Amino acid sequence: MLTERQQLILSSIIDDYIRSAEPVGSRSISKRGDVSFSPATIRNEMADLEELGFLEQPHTSAGRIPSIRGYRYYVDHLMKREAVTDNELNAIRSFFTGRMMEMEQVIQHAAMIMSNMTNYTSIVLGPDSVNQALKHFQLVPLGGDKAVAIVVTNTGHVENRTVTIPPDLEMNEIEQAVRFFNDKLSGVPLTRLKSRLFSEAGEEMGRYADQCEGLLRLLDQALTPEHDGRLFLSGTTNILTQPEFKDVDKVKTLFSLLEETPALLRLFSSLPQGLQVRIGTENDHEAIANCSLITATYAIDGQPLGTIGILGPTRMDYGRVISLLGVFGSSLQLLRPGQ
């Protein structure tokens, strides 16, 4: 669609604009070592690129800036992935060599690392209960009428919550119920645990304990999550350092979205698997119509577990972010639950 000369000029303009956040003129492009064209030739090509919809001119006397279409062409055809430095590689790899017993720790630290390395906002969506099954259940008495219920899934996800033991239950009955729970319900998806507990396990448990109703109430309490801990954000204020977001109204709208967990969950659940780059108005939510969102799904043992997203201005350093996400994904796939 574009000539080699137009591709070089478009790529040069986007590279300069990513670094400077200022409209780029023909004179500054002509001074680049990899561009051998005169300012007049560059101006003509810039005018053609603007007419084709790849560039925009914010002011009549100013240089050009990339349009959404220009960024899309750049990402699809011109972008070069930036090499990840040794320090960055070591930081990511050393993170994954530590013993992480809970997936939340991995997810939360991943969000922090990616926001620190990119200076953008990172959004990490953790394991979805739809894809998880029970591996082990345990009740640890704390004294009095309190105990800690521990639910471990096949993905290494661990949930701990404090539960109240009904006064009419004996400890031997509880231990018997927990053994039965693990024997009969291990491998059952989390989303089906409660229905299986009441429909199938309830009748069977009545044979082992006189206080079946109390046991079922206890187990129901243990399986009810206190909150949705799947979503983690880091570097939300990084967006304020970008010159594009000096407009207070833009920032308010964006921050409202970042504070609304259900809206973010809906946004991420609508994204396809794999690496996705959505630029400006390609995003489904108007609050990020002036942003770019790069997302990548990740897995452990080949099982998809969630999504990590990097949110920044459309003037994002796409090559660098995509390279870092690639290293992160490769490292995470080597991780095993409980390592």
Phi, psi and omega in degrees: 000316179254148175288165179300323180294318178295322178297318180295318181292317178299315180299318181295319179296315181294318178301315180293319183291324176301319182283320191259334187061020179241145176307143187254130180258167182296327182295316181293326178293321182294340181275352179290144182292334183268005180240123184249015183265156179285157177305323180295316178297318180296319180299317179298317179293324178295322177296319178294319179296324177293317180297326179281351177094011181269340179231159174229154178241102185296327178224152184298327184263359185265175174282194181255159172232156180292146171268174176301320179296323178296316177298318181298317179296320179299312182295321184281330190232333191246334188297139173250130179293131182281138180295135177279132184289162178300321180297319179292318177300315181296321180296317180291313184292321180294328177298320184277350177277345179287159179274112180248108183281333183243136180298330179302324180295316179300313184295313183296317179290327178298317179300317182294315181298315183292323178290323178293320183286328184260341187063023173246184177268131178251141179231120182241125177258118186278191185303135177271133182299339178299327184264010184242148178231157180292132172254316183203144177232140182213145173240123181247113180298140178252354185106148182067225181255020183249149175210159175257123175267127182242120178248120178247131181257172180292346179264000182092000176292132181236129175240132177240135174210150179274133180235160179257128181274124177304142185295339184267011180258135175268151183297324180294327176293320179295315180298321179295319180293320180295319178298316179297317181303313181291322182293318189265333188247000176298131181095352179280134178304143182302325183292345181250000185300313185295317181295320178293323180300314185277325185276319186256316186281332185302311181295317181295320183293334180297339179282339185257342184218138178287335185254054185300319182299317179295321178296317179296321177297319180296313181293324177298319177297320182291332184266358180269112181293144180281334180196166176273105183262024186273343188250127179230137177239148175213144178073031182298330180278353178301331182298333181290341180278352181272130183299337180294341187249036172283341177289114185299322182296320178299316182293319180300313180298318181294314181294327177298320178294316183295336180272352184257093184303313180302322180293320178293321178298319178295319181298314183286325182291341180274353183277141177292166177289163177087195179275127180230137176238114178246125189246123174054238185289356172291340178287146185283344184251129184294339179296336179244029179290343177255016182237167168245142179234117177253123181235151176218131175279150181228163187213159170232131184056033177079002181259119180302132183241336184172196186221140171245132182235145175244121183249126179205188178290164175299336175278050183272151175277082188300315183300319181290313182297316181295322178296316180295319177297325177296315178295317180299313181297319180297318180293319183293325180294341179275349183282146176239144178307132177084001180287000000 
